Amino acid sequence: QVQLVESGGGLVQAGDSLRLSCAASGRTFRRYVMALAWFRQAPGEEREFVAAINWSGDNTDYTDAVKGRFTISRDNAKNTMYLQMNNLKPEDTAVYYCAARDGSRPKLNGNDYDSWGQGTQVTVSS
């Protein structure tokens, strides 16, 4: 399995931007074909899919709530994935988790992912 560590969360105001990073170790993206994704979980809510990206980075998917505001990307040479979040809204407040799965094809269901980070808190005030 790959070990994942998220960073970049924080407390911001509505309309601000944040960039989350997910650094991987244990397995390199250049050697192992892995799809990656971001999920989030708000207090009292179930974990939900946010965005996913395939191994080569040319196929992405987003939940409707973040389309046009969030951008997922990856740098396989740096073994890192990113989530650029613009025009943040209070409803984006959650713990954000990155996840990885073997294979190039990204999935929308968290049960399809084998490795998870510990999460980073994003809080958006109104």
N, C-alpha and C positions, 0 to 999 in steps of 0.2 A: 504494500500500500504506500501511498504518498502521504506525507505530512503537510498540512496546510495551515498557514497563519495569516489571518486577516489584520489589516491596519487601516487607519485613515478615518475612522468614525469620529464623531464629536457632536457638539451642540451648536446648531446654527439657526438662523432665522429663515422664515419662509422666503423663498426666492433666491436663497444662497445656493452655492454649489459645494460639493465635496467629491473627492476621488478616493475610492476604496481600492486597496491593493490586497492581493492574495498571493503570498509567496509560498512556493512549493519546495519540498526537499525530500530526499530519499529516492526519488525517481525523476529523471529529467524529461522535460516535455519534448526535447529533440529526439530522444531515444524511444520513449514510450508514447504511443498514440492514446491520448486521453481527451475526452470532452470535458468541459468545465461549465459551471453554472453558479449563479448567485440565487440564494433564497433569503427570505426574511421572516421574522416572527415578531409580531407585536404582542404586548401584554394581553393575556386572555384570548389570544387568537391562535389559529393553527398556522403552522409554517406554510408559506406560500412561495411559489416560483416567481422569480423576478426576471432573470435573463440567462441565456445559455449561449455557448459558442463552441463550434467544432474545433478539431485539432489544428487545422490550417488557418482558422480565423476568418474564413470567408463565408461562413454560414452562421447567422445569429438569430435568436428568437427572443421576444420580450412579452411580458404580460401587458395587456392593454393599458393598465394604469400608469405605466412608465414610458410607453412608446413616445418618441419625440423629445423626451427629457433625459433618459438614461442611455448610456452607450457602454456596451461591454467590449472588451478587447483583451488581447493576450500578446505577450512577448515570449516566445518559446526559448529564445536565446538567454533570457533573464529568468526563465522559469517562474513567470509572474503573470497574473491575470489582474485586470482592472475593471472598475465600474465607475465611470464618470457620471455623476448625478447633478443635473442642472435644474434650476427652478424648483427646488425642493418644496414640498408641501408638508403640513403637519401630519397628514395621513401616511407619509413615508417613514414616520418614526417607528423604529423596530430594531431588533438585533439582526444584523446581516451576516449570513454565513456563505462561505464558498464551499463548493463541492466538486469532486472529480469522479469520473467513471472511465473504465477502460473502453477503448473504442473511440472512433472519431465522431460518431453521431450523438449530438446532444439530446437529452430527454427533458421532459417537463415535470416528471414525477420524481420527488426526492428519494423514493424507494429504489430508484435505478442507479443511485450514486453510492459509491463504496467508501469514499473518504470525505471527511468533513473537517472544517476548521472550528475554532472555539467561538467564533463570532465577534463582531465589533458593533458597538452601540451607535446608532444614529438617532439623534433627537432634533426635531425641527419645531421651533416655537413659532407661534402665530403673531 
